[in-house]
Amino acid sequence: MQERVPIVSFHWGHPPADRSAAGDDTVLASIFGPEFPRFNPMRLQRNRVVAEWNDRLAEIPADLDSLEPVGTTFVQGQETAVRKFGLLPAVAGTRADWEEMPWLMGQGVGLLHDVKPAADIVRDMMEQAEQVLTGFRPTTTEQAQP
């Protein structure tokens, strides 16, 4: 079976997850979404805002609306301001400072290498599964033995 995990290509116009990242490039952090404490901590890619603020949680304001926007995104079709420390992930149409955004990723990120459309990933998985499963078929001599 495949040892490298492909990244699904969404073509959203923003940089994809850092394909050079390894598991130790992620960190458990609680800096995004202070208004949603049940979502914290979350595993994130270590970027500028994580590096600057992960040890300064007490300084993060509770009222994010008082902060200057770092970009815009869309929520239910409506353009919405992206604020520093906000929990909104990037979606199609997001325009923001990517170093101020939450990039959620697990420790398995080091296994991600190839960017492919979802259909190609599913086709590859099915081909690999067929190769493995056909390896379990009895040979002609095994079938002939009582």
C-alpha positions as CSV (number, residue, x, y, z in Angstrom):
1,M,0.0,0.0,0.0
2,Q,1.0,3.6,-0.4
3,E,3.2,5.1,2.3
4,R,2.7,8.7,1.3
5,V,-0.6,10.4,1.9
6,P,-1.8,12.8,-0.9
7,I,-3.3,16.2,-0.1
8,V,-6.7,16.8,-1.8
9,S,-6.4,19.7,-4.2
10,F,-9.1,22.3,-3.6
11,H,-7.7,25.2,-5.8
12,W,-9.0,27.9,-3.4
13,G,-6.4,30.4,-4.4
14,H,-4.5,30.3,-1.0
15,P,-1.4,28.4,-0.3
16,P,-2.0,24.7,0.5
17,A,-0.7,23.2,3.7
18,D,3.1,23.3,3.9
19,R,4.1,20.1,2.2
20,S,7.6,20.3,3.9
21,A,6.0,20.3,7.4
22,A,6.7,17.4,9.7
23,G,4.9,16.2,12.8
24,D,7.1,18.4,15.0
25,D,6.1,21.5,13.0
26,T,2.7,21.3,14.7
27,V,1.9,22.5,18.2
28,L,-1.1,22.3,20.6
29,A,-2.3,25.8,21.0
30,S,-5.3,27.7,22.5
31,I,-4.7,31.1,20.9
32,F,-7.5,30.8,18.2
33,G,-11.1,31.1,19.2
34,P,-11.0,32.2,22.8
35,E,-14.8,32.6,22.5
36,F,-15.0,28.8,21.8
37,P,-13.0,27.2,24.7
38,R,-14.4,23.7,23.9
39,F,-12.4,23.8,20.6
40,N,-9.1,24.4,22.5
41,P,-6.5,23.3,22.5
42,M,-6.2,22.4,18.9
43,R,-3.2,21.1,16.9
44,L,-1.9,23.8,14.5
45,Q,0.9,24.4,12.1
46,R,3.5,26.5,13.8
47,N,3.3,29.9,12.0
48,R,4.1,33.5,13.0
49,V,1.1,34.2,15.2
50,V,1.4,30.8,17.0
51,A,5.1,31.4,17.6
52,E,4.5,34.9,18.9
53,W,1.4,34.2,21.1
54,N,1.3,30.6,22.3
55,D,3.1,31.5,25.5
56,R,1.0,34.7,26.0
57,L,-2.5,33.4,26.3
58,A,-3.4,35.8,29.1
59,E,-2.7,38.8,26.8
60,I,-5.2,37.6,24.1
61,P,-8.3,39.9,24.3
62,A,-11.7,38.2,24.9
63,D,-13.4,40.7,22.5
64,L,-11.9,40.0,19.1
65,D,-14.2,42.5,17.4
66,S,-12.0,45.2,18.8
67,L,-9.0,44.0,16.8
68,E,-8.1,45.1,13.3
69,P,-9.1,42.6,10.6
70,V,-6.3,40.5,9.1
71,G,-8.4,39.7,6.0
72,T,-11.9,38.6,4.8
73,T,-13.6,35.3,4.3
74,F,-17.1,34.0,3.6
75,V,-19.5,32.5,6.2
76,Q,-22.9,31.3,4.8
77,G,-22.2,33.3,1.6
78,Q,-21.6,36.6,3.5
79,E,-18.2,38.3,3.4
80,T,-16.9,38.4,7.0
81,A,-13.9,40.0,8.6
82,V,-11.1,37.7,9.7
83,R,-9.8,38.9,13.0
84,K,-6.5,38.0,14.7
85,F,-7.0,35.0,17.0
86,G,-10.4,34.2,15.3
87,L,-11.3,30.6,14.7
88,L,-12.5,31.0,11.1
89,P,-10.4,28.6,8.9
90,A,-9.7,29.6,5.3
91,V,-12.4,28.7,2.7
92,A,-12.9,29.5,-1.0
93,G,-12.6,33.2,-1.4
94,T,-10.6,33.9,1.8
95,R,-8.2,36.8,1.4
96,A,-6.0,37.2,4.5
97,D,-2.6,37.2,6.0
98,W,-2.0,33.5,6.1
99,E,0.5,33.8,9.0
100,E,-2.4,35.1,11.1
101,M,-4.8,32.2,10.3
102,P,-5.3,28.9,12.1
103,W,-3.9,26.1,10.0
104,L,-5.3,23.0,11.7
105,M,-3.2,19.9,11.1
106,G,-2.3,16.7,12.8
107,Q,1.1,15.2,13.6
108,G,0.7,13.0,10.4
109,V,1.4,16.1,8.3
110,G,4.8,14.7,7.5
111,L,3.2,12.0,5.5
112,L,1.5,14.5,3.1
113,H,3.4,15.0,-0.1
114,D,1.3,14.9,-3.3
115,V,-1.5,17.3,-4.2
116,K,-4.2,15.5,-6.2
117,P,-7.9,15.8,-7.1
118,A,-10.1,13.7,-4.8
119,A,-11.1,11.4,-7.7
120,D,-7.5,10.5,-8.4
121,I,-6.9,9.7,-4.7
122,V,-10.0,7.4,-4.6
123,R,-9.0,5.7,-7.9
124,D,-5.5,5.0,-6.6
125,M,-6.8,3.6,-3.3
126,M,-9.2,1.3,-5.2
127,E,-6.4,0.1,-7.5
128,Q,-4.1,-0.6,-4.4
129,A,-6.9,-2.4,-2.6
130,E,-7.5,-4.6,-5.6
131,Q,-3.8,-5.5,-5.8
132,V,-3.8,-6.4,-2.1
133,L,-7.0,-8.4,-2.2
134,T,-6.2,-10.4,-5.3
135,G,-3.0,-11.5,-3.5
136,F,-5.3,-13.5,-1.1
137,R,-6.8,-15.6,-3.9
138,P,-5.9,-19.3,-3.6
139,T,-3.5,-20.5,-6.3
140,T,-4.5,-23.4,-8.6
141,T,-2.4,-25.9,-6.6
142,E,-4.0,-24.7,-3.3
143,Q,-7.5,-25.2,-4.8
144,A,-6.6,-28.8,-5.9
145,Q,-5.5,-29.9,-2.4
146,P,-8.1,-31.7,-0.3
